[in-house]
């Protein structure tokens, strides 16, 4: 956003960046949950080999899909469906073509990060993020000050360089972790088994990542669509920063989940993280810090900056709600109950459509119905996941009581190693009668 602010056509480029991320992240969705899949299953060397083959296959699929959209008439059909203004669609096209390797690079680092998290090795992940931020700053500002390239083209180049450098760093940082993985030939997983675990997560993420597409389409129906889209992108970048810490919570819950008293500690930790972030957003808004960021760091024009300030206020509850949702996502995934994610996302999407529809019908400002609709959607998704978790917990308790009444419980195979917790839904011993 700061790089865009250094170049001409700021408002058009801000709106085009919203379109760019809506398309790029949706195409990326099949590889996003490689992080959760490898965090849950990356326990042995044999499983790492299976995960690697699966990850590279998924990386190829998303790269071909991205190219198929961006270098064919499909792009025109997509932007027409989203009701994007012609100047916005034109501004986003070349940057999106540059970002063709984006999804594969994201998948490469995420499946390796998941294995590192499973083994309790998280510090290099922070260093990798620092590498990524430094690279996008170096490339972005370097090209902005030394070339006449369009601002969004510079951003696309910076994004590819940054995620590529992080993926390469994680690749080498993960080697010592992978070398220490224990060997267990019986733990090998087939493509079918991996697909059965991963694709419900992918389906839910693909549903979730229609959210930016839906919001972008709704903003294109606002009274001043160009300004509304630019304002939402400006605000969204700051909202994303506040929400970002909650995005790491599901993997933390998966890795450290304890069906006993530990789960209450994890829930409390998640809510503290979300609560602090929401309070910080409130302070940023009422102290006017958000407007200063929009005007003097992002160099947004006055009207989009004012609208973006309203968007911040409408989203102050999002971090704490996101933290609650992240806890339930992690707890359910730790128990291999990935189907619940699809239910949660479906409920969230319906809620988003209802919220946006009501806002459009009542003539609200675009950023207001986008902010309130987004928050309402996350709240309803968290509620749906919580209901699924409670239903499963009751059923599991009844099942366990029946088993205890029949015989001694069968000892599980512990495949958890390193700093993380053991698998709360482990594989039963081969000689155990399930």
Buried (B, 14 or more C-beta within 10 A) or exposed (E): BBBBBBBEBBBBBBBBBBBBBBBBBBBBBBBBBBBBBBBBBBBBBBBBBBBBEBBBEBBEBBBEBBBEBBEEEEBEEBBEEBBBBEEBBEBBBBBBBBBBBBBBBBBBBBBBBBBBBBBBBBEBBEEBBEBBEEBBBBBBBEBBEEEEBBBBBBBBBBBBBBBBBBBBBBEEBBEEBBEEBEEBEEBEBEEEEBEEBBBBBBBBBBBBBBBBBBBBBBBBEBEBBBBBBBBBBBBBBBBEEBBEBBEBBBBBBBBBBBBEEEBEEBBEBBBEBBEBBBEBBEEBBEEEBBBEBBBEEBBBBEEBBBBBBBBBBBBBBBBBBBBBBBBBBBBBBBBBBBBBBBBBBBBBBEBBBBBBEBBBEEEBBBBBBBBBBBBBBBBBBBBBBBBBBEEBBEEBEEEEEEEEEEEEEEEBBEBBBBEBBBBBBBBEEEEEEE
